[in-house]
Amino acid sequence: MKNKTIIIIAILIALPIINGRANAQFRSQQQSLRSLFSDVKAFSVDDAIMVYIAEDTQADNTASSSESRSTDLNAGASLGTGSGSTNLDAGLGTGNQFKGSGSTSRKERIRSRISARVVEVKPNGNLSIEGKRTTKINGETQTITIKGIVRPVDVMSDNSVYSYSILDLTLIIEGEGNVSETQEPGLITKFLRLLF
């Protein structure tokens, strides 16, 4: 009798452990099934995603204006007497002419790849991502920072997304070093720009 009681107690204690292991095995099987029969894509926080930065920007703006104005005013009078005559003439003329033209042109082309991390999953399933890459070559440091929101339908089968498919994209490319310092104006030029 005592042996049966001990066996029943042991079974009751072991059931939750077995149940937990079964659930864990079921979850692992679900994950393995997902990876076997579906593409491995980012879908939760801390998942990695590859971003292909492909930005082409071209803007042209041309403006021209022309204006002209002219005014002429003439007056004349003549007076004659027996031996002589007097002539009076008066004239007034004004003119104004203006021509202006301007044009701007800007072209940008950026190509790069950067890995980003999912930092938040929105209630509608969209993924908020952030990524940063810093490289330093020969004293020149370049930092690329990217942020935005990705729709799961825009993620391709290789777990990558193009930058033009990212909502509210923030792309910052900064450089520090000798080359960047050479491209900046000097202190005197900066001071004169502040004055004028």
C-alpha positions in Angstrom: 0.0 0.0 0.0 2.8 2.3 0.9 4.6 1.6 -2.3 1.5 2.4 -4.4 1.1 5.7 -2.5 4.7 6.6 -3.2 4.4 5.8 -6.9 1.2 7.9 -7.1 2.9 10.9 -5.4 5.9 10.5 -7.7 3.7 10.5 -10.8 1.9 13.6 -9.6 5.2 15.4 -9.0 6.6 14.3 -12.4 3.5 15.3 -14.5 4.2 19.1 -14.5 7.9 18.4 -15.3 6.9 16.1 -18.2 4.3 18.6 -19.4 6.8 21.5 -19.3 9.3 19.4 -21.3 6.6 18.5 -23.8 5.6 22.1 -24.3 9.3 23.1 -24.7 9.7 20.4 -27.2 6.5 21.5 -29.0 7.8 25.1 -29.1 11.2 24.0 -30.4 9.5 21.8 -33.0 7.4 24.8 -34.1 10.5 26.9 -34.5 12.2 24.2 -36.5 9.1 23.8 -38.7 9.0 27.6 -39.2 12.7 27.6 -40.3 12.3 24.6 -42.5 9.1 25.6 -44.4 9.4 29.3 -44.4 11.9 32.0 -45.1 14.0 33.1 -42.1 13.0 36.7 -41.7 13.1 39.3 -38.9 9.8 39.3 -37.0 10.6 40.0 -33.4 12.7 42.3 -31.2 16.5 41.9 -31.5 16.3 40.1 -34.8 18.8 41.2 -37.4 17.9 42.5 -40.9 20.1 43.5 -43.8 19.4 46.9 -45.4 20.5 47.7 -48.9 21.0 51.5 -49.1 20.2 52.5 -52.7 19.3 56.2 -52.8 19.2 58.2 -56.0 18.2 61.8 -55.7 18.0 64.4 -58.5 16.5 67.8 -58.3 16.6 70.6 -60.9 15.1 74.0 -60.5 15.2 76.9 -63.1 13.6 80.3 -62.8 13.8 83.4 -65.0 12.0 86.8 -64.9 12.1 89.8 -67.1 10.6 93.2 -66.5 10.8 96.5 -68.5 9.1 99.9 -68.2 9.5 103.1 -70.1 7.9 106.6 -69.9 8.2 109.5 -72.4 6.8 113.0 -72.0 7.4 115.8 -74.5 6.2 119.3 -74.6 6.9 122.2 -77.1 6.0 125.8 -77.5 6.9 128.4 -80.1 6.5 132.2 -80.0 7.1 134.6 -82.8 7.3 138.4 -83.1 8.2 140.7 -85.9 12.0 140.4 -85.8 12.6 137.2 -84.0 11.1 134.1 -82.6 11.5 132.1 -79.5 11.2 128.3 -79.3 10.7 126.4 -76.0 11.1 122.7 -75.9 10.9 120.3 -73.0 11.2 116.6 -72.8 11.2 113.9 -70.1 12.0 110.3 -70.5 12.4 107.4 -68.0 13.3 103.8 -68.5 13.6 100.8 -66.3 14.6 97.3 -67.3 15.2 94.2 -65.2 16.2 90.7 -66.1 16.9 87.9 -63.6 17.5 84.2 -63.9 18.6 81.4 -61.6 19.0 77.7 -61.6 19.9 75.0 -59.1 20.8 71.4 -59.6 21.5 68.6 -57.1 22.4 65.0 -57.6 23.1 62.3 -55.0 23.9 58.7 -55.3 24.4 56.4 -52.3 25.2 52.7 -52.4 25.9 50.6 -49.3 24.8 47.7 -47.1 24.3 47.8 -43.4 22.9 45.4 -40.8 20.2 46.7 -38.6 18.4 45.4 -35.5 14.7 45.3 -34.8 14.1 47.5 -31.7 10.3 47.4 -31.6 7.4 45.6 -33.1 4.4 47.9 -33.7 0.9 46.8 -32.9 0.2 46.4 -36.7 3.2 44.2 -37.1 5.6 46.8 -38.6 9.2 46.6 -37.5 11.1 49.6 -36.1 14.8 49.1 -37.0 18.0 50.9 -36.1 21.5 50.3 -37.3 24.9 51.9 -37.1 28.2 51.1 -38.7 31.6 52.8 -38.1 34.7 52.2 -40.1 38.1 53.8 -39.7 40.7 53.7 -42.5 43.9 55.7 -42.4 42.7 58.1 -39.8 39.4 58.7 -41.6 36.3 57.6 -39.7 33.0 57.1 -41.4 29.7 56.5 -39.6 26.5 55.4 -41.2 23.3 55.5 -39.1 19.9 54.3 -40.3 16.5 54.3 -38.6 13.0 53.7 -39.8 10.0 51.4 -40.0 9.8 48.3 -42.2 6.7 46.5 -43.3 7.1 42.7 -43.1 5.8 42.4 -46.7 8.7 44.5 -47.9 11.3 42.1 -46.3 12.7 39.8 -49.1 13.3 36.1 -48.9 17.0 36.7 -47.9 15.9 38.8 -44.9 16.9 42.1 -46.6 15.1 45.3 -47.5 15.9 48.2 -49.7 16.2 51.6 -48.1 13.5 53.1 -50.4 11.0 50.7 -48.8 11.6 52.0 -45.3 9.0 54.3 -43.8 10.2 57.5 -42.1 13.8 56.8 -43.1 16.6 58.6 -41.3 19.9 58.1 -43.0 23.0 59.9 -41.7 26.4 59.6 -43.2 29.2 61.4 -41.3 32.9 61.5 -41.8 35.7 62.7 -39.5 39.4 63.0 -40.3 41.9 64.8 -42.5 39.8 64.6 -45.7 36.7 66.0 -43.9 38.7 68.8 -42.3 40.2 69.7 -45.6 36.8 70.1 -47.2 35.6 72.5 -44.4 36.2 76.3 -44.8 38.7 78.0 -42.5 38.0 80.0 -39.4 38.3 83.3 -41.1 35.9 82.3 -43.8 33.4 81.0 -41.2 33.7 84.3 -39.3 33.1 86.4 -42.5 30.1 84.3 -43.3 28.6 85.1 -39.9 29.1 88.8 -40.5 27.8 88.9 -44.1 
